[in-house]
Amino acid sequence: MRPNSLGDLRRAVDAGEVRRRGVRDELRDNLMDRLREGAALFPGIVGYDDSVVPQIVNAILSRHSFIILGLRGQAKTRLLRGLTDLLDEALPVVDGCEINDDPLAPLCAACRARVRDEGDDLPIAWLPRSARYVEKLATPDVTIADVIGDIDPIRAARGGLHLTDERAIHYGLLPRANRCIFAVNELPDLAGKIQVGLFNILQEGDIQIKGFPVRLPLDVLLAFTANPEDYTARGKIITPLKDRIGSEIRTHYPRARRDAIAITAQEAWLERTVDGAGRVEIPGYVREVVEEVAFQARADKKIDPRSGVSQRLPITCLENVVSNAERRALAAGEPPVARVTDVYAAMPAITGKFELEYEGELRGADTVAHSLIGAAVANVFGGWFEGVDTRPVVEWFDLGGTLQASDTASSNALLAAVTEIQGLRELAAHAGAGAKAERPLLAAAVDFVLEGLCAQRKISRSEDWSYQATEEPRARARPGPPYVDPELQRPGRRGGKKQYN
């Protein structure tokens, strides 16, 4: 049972039942216990195990304040909030104290007076770890009083106190985070004079309020986040403050498609059912195409790299893909299965997630997004069908065959329309839809094959979803020097027209 009075707390400390230590030592000790046990340090964080997480571990072991630099959508805030798991389950504080005073060594005048008057009977409260994380989003209108504190004349008048009395102080967020973690998001947006106000807490470990002759030696871990491009955009981190921050840690976007898929599966809202038919099935190649759109966008010269393309793009895109599959399933009365063509229906979830360079502005967001999807389909299709002979399907179109389809076509309608195309079922089986596959899954595989051949310019598709041969199929067979298609950003061959308008 936890102590509930100052006397009980003293006895528990003497008996070793309660440990007294600073917040940085507390984080360090608990982190070392996690490392010994091999436990997960930041659950839910994917792709940082060999890059970002070791740097944060080193900063905590060094008892450093630190800043996490990264573009938008790189889990900076989630990393900071995950630090609370390294705190003790609860912390003893003076009951009712604004700055979470240590009952055995109080800082504020009011708590010192209570200890003197009440002695061992002073009531003790226990602050849970969830309440020991204080976060502030930096905005230009934040004042020094918001962060540090100020003299409160109304409090002084109500209490009959002189303005020089310490009890007339109104504490800001930073003093209220005493013995806690204090996080500032988007640090460059904080005004320069407010950043100056953080000098003392970072170097000397104390703060001063409005020139009042009292220093509060706070026990707090400071952590910050910032977009590195903001140094020259909305604001900047002043050099003396950067010099006082112990460690600078840089984040990054997922480096592997499997990590990106895991993040999207974790964050996207996919747990839905359609008329009791079960969850929407999402084939692996659809997930890959959705993630590849983001990878293509981050490498596209028509998109501003300084702004970044966050992981929110594939998250919202996949949610729209699932919604389009639901819409089709409800109209057709069949089990919902996502298709590659559903990604085009998800363009509204893509176009708002990137900022365009001058060339991209000339083309328009919709055209750029369309090109990104085509490049993503081509890349994923090439991985799934590397070394697979697709000529029988291509030859069917070269001989004059055409196919009319759309993203709203039911599985039965699509499969009925492709029965005459030789070799298509075999390619669909290669995509995971074997002979025993349900018709919606088989239709999704057929859709993947058709879109993949279009993306590789082996066949073409018009805006009204009509599949046909390219204008010059024979030219495609003639050997020619390889080149890099600026639209698809992948090796191609000369000849044939672009299939995306």
ZAMARGU-4260 file (C-alpha; in steps of 0.2 Angstrom, whole numbers, plus 5000, padded with zeros to 4 digits):
<rodrens>
0) 5000/5000/5000 | 5007/5017/4995 | 5011/5030/5009 | 4997/5043/5011 | 5006/5055/5023
5) 5023/5063/5024 | 5028/5052/5039 | 5023/5036/5030 | 5033/5042/5015 | 5049/5045/5025
10) 5048/5028/5033 | 5045/5020/5015 | 5060/5029/5009 | 5071/5023/5023 | 5065/5005/5021
15) 5070/5006/5002 | 5051/5004/4997 | 5051/5020/4988 | 5065/5027/4978 | 5070/5046/4977
20) 5078/5051/4961 | 5077/5064/4947 | 5066/5062/4932 | 5081/5060/4921 | 5088/5046/4932
25) 5071/5038/4933 | 5070/5037/4914 | 5088/5031/4913 | 5086/5017/4926 | 5069/5011/4919
30) 5077/5011/4901 | 5091/5001/4907 | 5079/4988/4915 | 5070/4987/4898 | 5086/4984/4889
35) 5091/4970/4901 | 5074/4962/4898 | 5074/4964/4879 | 5057/4973/4880 | 5050/4984/4867
40) 5055/5002/4870 | 5042/5011/4858 | 5027/5000/4854 | 5019/5005/4838 | 5034/5013/4831
45) 5039/5004/4815 | 5055/5006/4805 | 5066/5015/4818 | 5074/5000/4827 | 5091/5002/4819
50) 5091/5021/4816 | 5081/5033/4827 | 5077/5022/4843 | 5096/5019/4846 | 5099/5038/4846
55) 5085/5041/4858 | 5091/5028/4869 | 5108/5036/4870 | 5101/5053/4873 | 5091/5046/4888
60) 5106/5036/4895 | 5116/5052/4894 | 5103/5062/4903 | 5101/5074/4889 | 5087/5085/4883
65) 5085/5082/4865 | 5076/5088/4849 | 5069/5077/4836 | 5070/5084/4818 | 5060/5077/4804
70) 5048/5081/4790 | 5029/5080/4793 | 5021/5063/4797 | 5037/5055/4804 | 5030/5050/4821
75) 5040/5064/4831 | 5026/5067/4843 | 5022/5049/4845 | 5040/5046/4850 | 5039/5059/4863
80) 5023/5053/4870 | 5030/5035/4871 | 5043/5042/4884 | 5030/5041/4897 | 5031/5022/4897
85) 5049/5024/4904 | 5042/5033/4920 | 5038/5025/4936 | 5020/5020/4938 | 5016/5034/4950
90) 5026/5048/4959 | 5023/5055/4977 | 5019/5074/4977 | 5012/5086/4990 | 4993/5085/4988
95) 4986/5100/4979 | 5003/5108/4974 | 5003/5116/4957 | 5021/5111/4953 | 5021/5093/4959
100) 5033/5097/4974 | 5043/5083/4981 | 5036/5081/4999 | 5053/5078/5006 | 5061/5093/4997
105) 5047/5106/4992 | 5052/5120/4981 | 5037/5133/4983 | 5034/5143/4998 | 5017/5137/5001
110) 5022/5119/5002 | 5037/5123/5013 | 5024/5132/5025 | 5013/5117/5025 | 5027/5105/5029
115) 5032/5116/5043 | 5014/5117/5050 | 5008/5100/5047 | 5024/5089/5049 | 5022/5071/5046
120) 5003/5072/5044 | 5005/5082/5028 | 4994/5072/5015 | 5003/5064/5000 | 4995/5062/4983
125) 5002/5050/4969 | 5004/5057/4952 | 5001/5044/4938 | 5014/5042/4924 | 5000/5048/4911
130) 4999/5065/4920 | 5018/5067/4920 | 5019/5072/4901 | 5016/5090/4897 | 5015/5095/4879
135) 5014/5112/4871 | 5012/5116/4853 | 5023/5131/4849 | 5014/5146/4840 | 5019/5164/4838
140) 5006/5170/4850 | 5014/5160/4865 | 5020/5172/4879 | 5034/5170/4892 | 5020/5170/4905
145) 5012/5155/4896 | 5028/5145/4897 | 5037/5151/4913 | 5025/5161/4923 | 5020/5179/4929
150) 5015/5189/4944 | 4996/5187/4947 | 4989/5203/4954 | 4972/5196/4956 | 4979/5182/4967
155) 4989/5194/4977 | 4973/5205/4980 | 4962/5190/4985 | 4975/5183/4997 | 4980/5200/5004
160) 4998/5197/4998 | 5011/5209/4992 | 5017/5208/4974 | 5034/5203/4980 | 5027/5188/4989
165) 5031/5172/4981 | 5014/5165/4983 | 5008/5179/4971 | 5016/5170/4956 | 5006/5161/4943
170) 5016/5147/4937 | 5017/5143/4918 | 5017/5126/4909 | 5036/5123/4912 | 5035/5125/4932
175) 5019/5114/4932 | 5029/5101/4923 | 5041/5099/4937 | 5047/5081/4939 | 5039/5077/4923
180) 5043/5077/4904 | 5040/5094/4895 | 5038/5093/4876 | 5037/5108/4864 | 5031/5103/4847
185) 5037/5114/4832 | 5050/5123/4842 | 5055/5136/4827 | 5037/5143/4829 | 5041/5149/4846
190) 5046/5167/4847 | 5065/5171/4850 | 5062/5179/4867 | 5053/5164/4873 | 5067/5153/4867
195) 5079/5164/4877 | 5068/5160/4892 | 5073/5142/4891 | 5091/5145/4892 | 5092/5143/4911
200) 5082/5127/4913 | 5093/5119/4900 | 5109/5124/4907 | 5107/5128/4925 | 5091/5119/4928
205) 5081/5133/4935 | 5070/5147/4930 | 5066/5165/4935 | 5049/5173/4935 | 5047/5191/4930
210) 5063/5197/4938 | 5056/5190/4955 | 5070/5186/4967 | 5067/5168/4968 | 5075/5153/4958
215) 5065/5137/4956 | 5078/5122/4953 | 5065/5112/4943 | 5068/5093/4939 | 5062/5091/4921
220) 5066/5083/4905 | 5064/5094/4890 | 5061/5087/4873 | 5057/5096/4857 | 5052/5093/4839
225) 5054/5103/4823 | 5054/5102/4805 | 5072/5105/4799 | 5065/5116/4784 | 5057/5128/4797
230) 5074/5135/4801 | 5072/5146/4785 | 5053/5146/4783 | 5041/5151/4797 | 5055/5154/4810
235) 5071/5147/4817 | 5079/5139/4832 | 5091/5152/4839 | 5109/5146/4840 | 5112/5148/4859
240) 5096/5137/4862 | 5102/5124/4849 | 5119/5124/4858 | 5111/5120/4875 | 5101/5105/4868
245) 5110/5089/4872 | 5106/5078/4857 | 5099/5081/4840 | 5090/5066/4832 | 5084/5065/4814
250) 5069/5054/4809 | 5065/5048/4791 | 5051/5040/4781 | 5050/5021/4780 | 5064/5015/4770
255) 5056/4998/4765 | 5039/4995/4758 | 5036/4981/4771 | 5038/4994/4785 | 5027/5006/4776
260) 5013/4993/4774 | 5015/4989/4793 | 5012/5007/4798 | 4997/5009/4787 | 4989/4993/4792
265) 4992/4999/4810 | 4985/5017/4808 | 4971/5015/4794 | 4953/5012/4799 | 4951/4995/4790
270) 4940/4986/4803 | 4924/4987/4794 | 4911/4975/4788 | 4898/4976/4773 | 4881/4969/4776
275) 4888/4955/4787 | 4899/4949/4773 | 4915/4951/4783 | 4930/4963/4782 | 4935/4970/4765
280) 4949/4959/4759 | 4964/4969/4753 | 4976/4959/4742 | 4994/4961/4745 | 4998/4969/4728
285) 4985/4983/4732 | 4993/4987/4748 | 5010/4988/4739 | 5003/4999/4726 | 4996/5011/4739
290) 5013/5012/4748 | 5022/5014/4732 | 5012/5029/4728 | 5020/5038/4743 | 5038/5031/4738
295) 5035/5038/4720 | 5029/5055/4727 | 5045/5057/4738 | 5056/5054/4723 | 5046/5064/4710
300) 5054/5081/4705 | 5037/5089/4702 | 5034/5088/4721 | 5042/5099/4734 | 5054/5088/4744
305) 5056/5101/4758 | 5038/5099/4762 | 5039/5080/4762 | 5025/5067/4759 | 5019/5060/4775
310) 5014/5042/4779 | 4996/5050/4780 | 4995/5049/4761 | 4995/5030/4760 | 4984/5029/4776
315) 4970/5040/4770 | 4972/5032/4752 | 4970/5014/4758 | 4955/5020/4768 | 4947/5027/4752
320) 4952/5011/4742 | 4942/5001/4755 | 4928/5013/4754 | 4927/5011/4735 | 4927/4992/4737
325) 4913/4994/4749 | 4903/5004/4737 | 4905/4992/4723 | 4901/4977/4734 | 4885/4985/4740
330) 4879/4988/4723 | 4884/4971/4716 | 4879/4961/4732 | 4895/4952/4733 | 4909/4950/4746
335) 4920/4966/4746 | 4938/4964/4739 | 4949/4979/4735 | 4956/4981/4717 | 4971/4992/4710
340) 4958/5002/4700 | 4951/5008/4717 | 4967/5017/4720 | 4962/5029/4706 | 4945/5032/4715
345) 4956/5037/4730 | 4964/5052/4722 | 4955/5064/4733 | 4965/5057/4748 | 4981/5059/4738
350) 4981/5076/4730 | 4980/5086/4746 | 4995/5077/4754 | 5009/5085/4744 | 5015/5102/4738
355) 5020/5105/4720 | 5035/5113/4712 | 5033/5124/4697 | 5032/5110/4684 | 5019/5101/4695
360) 5009/5117/4696 | 5008/5118/4678 | 5002/5100/4676 | 4990/5101/4690 | 4988/5090/4706
365) 4976/5077/4698 | 4988/5074/4683 | 5003/5072/4695 | 4993/5060/4706 | 4987/5050/4691
370) 5006/5049/4685 | 5011/5043/4703 | 4998/5029/4703 | 5003/5023/4686 | 5022/5023/4691
375) 5017/5014/4707 | 5007/5000/4698 | 5021/4998/4685 | 5034/4996/4699 | 5023/4983/4709
380) 5018/4974/4694 | 5036/4972/4688 | 5040/4964/4705 | 5026/4952/4705 | 5028/4947/4687
385) 5047/4947/4684 | 5051/4934/4671 | 5033/4929/4668 | 5027/4929/4650 | 5013/4941/4647
390) 5013/4940/4628 | 4997/4930/4626 | 4987/4943/4634 | 4996/4957/4625 | 4994/4949/4608
395) 4975/4947/4611 | 4974/4966/4611 | 4987/4968/4597 | 4975/4958/4586 | 4961/4970/4589
400) 4953/4964/4605 | 4946/4978/4616 | 4938/4977/4634 | 4926/4989/4642 | 4927/4989/4661
405) 4927/5001/4676 | 4931/5002/4694 | 4912/4999/4698 | 4910/4983/4688 | 4905/4968/4698
410) 4916/4953/4699 | 4904/4943/4688 | 4903/4957/4675 | 4922/4959/4674 | 4925/4940/4673
415) 4912/4938/4660 | 4920/4951/4649 | 4938/4943/4650 | 4933/4925/4646 | 4940/4926/4628
420) 4957/4934/4633 | 4969/4919/4632 | 4982/4918/4646 | 4973/4930/4657 | 4967/4917/4670
425) 4985/4910/4671 | 4992/4927/4675 | 4978/4930/4688 | 4983/4914/4696 | 5001/4920/4697
430) 4994/4935/4707 | 4987/4923/4720 | 4970/4920/4713 | 4971/4901/4709 | 4958/4890/4702
435) 4948/4889/4719 | 4949/4907/4722 | 4932/4916/4725 | 4926/4927/4710 | 4929/4944/4719
440) 4947/4939/4722 | 4949/4933/4705 | 4942/4948/4697 | 4954/4959/4708 | 4969/4949/4701
445) 4962/4951/4683 | 4961/4970/4687 | 4979/4970/4693 | 4985/4961/4677 | 4976/4973/4666
450) 4982/4989/4675 | 5000/4982/4676 | 5001/4979/4658 | 4994/4997/4655 | 5007/5004/4667
455) 5021/4995/4658 | 5014/5002/4641 | 5011/4985/4634 | 4992/4989/4632 | 4983/5006/4634
460) 4968/5012/4643 | 4957/5027/4639 | 4949/5038/4651 | 4932/5029/4649 | 4941/5013/4655
465) 4942/5005/4638 | 4957/4993/4637 | 4965/4991/4619 | 4981/4989/4610 | 4994/5003/4609
470) 4993/5013/4593 | 5009/5005/4586 | 5010/4987/4593 | 5023/4982/4580 | 5035/4996/4585
475) 5035/4989/4603 | 5043/4973/4597 | 5057/4982/4587 | 5073/4983/4598 | 5078/5001/4603
480) 5089/5010/4616 | 5082/5010/4634 | 5077/5027/4641 | 5069/5033/4657 | 5051/5039/4656
485) 5049/5055/4666 | 5031/5051/4669 | 5034/5033/4676 | 5052/5036/4682 | 5057/5018/4677
490) 5066/5010/4663 | 5055/5008/4647 | 5056/5005/4629 | 5053/5017/4614 | 5037/5015/4604
495) 5019/5015/4609 | 5009/5029/4617 | 5006/5034/4635 | 4991/5025/4641 | 4986/5039/4654
500) 4979/5055/4648
</rodrens>
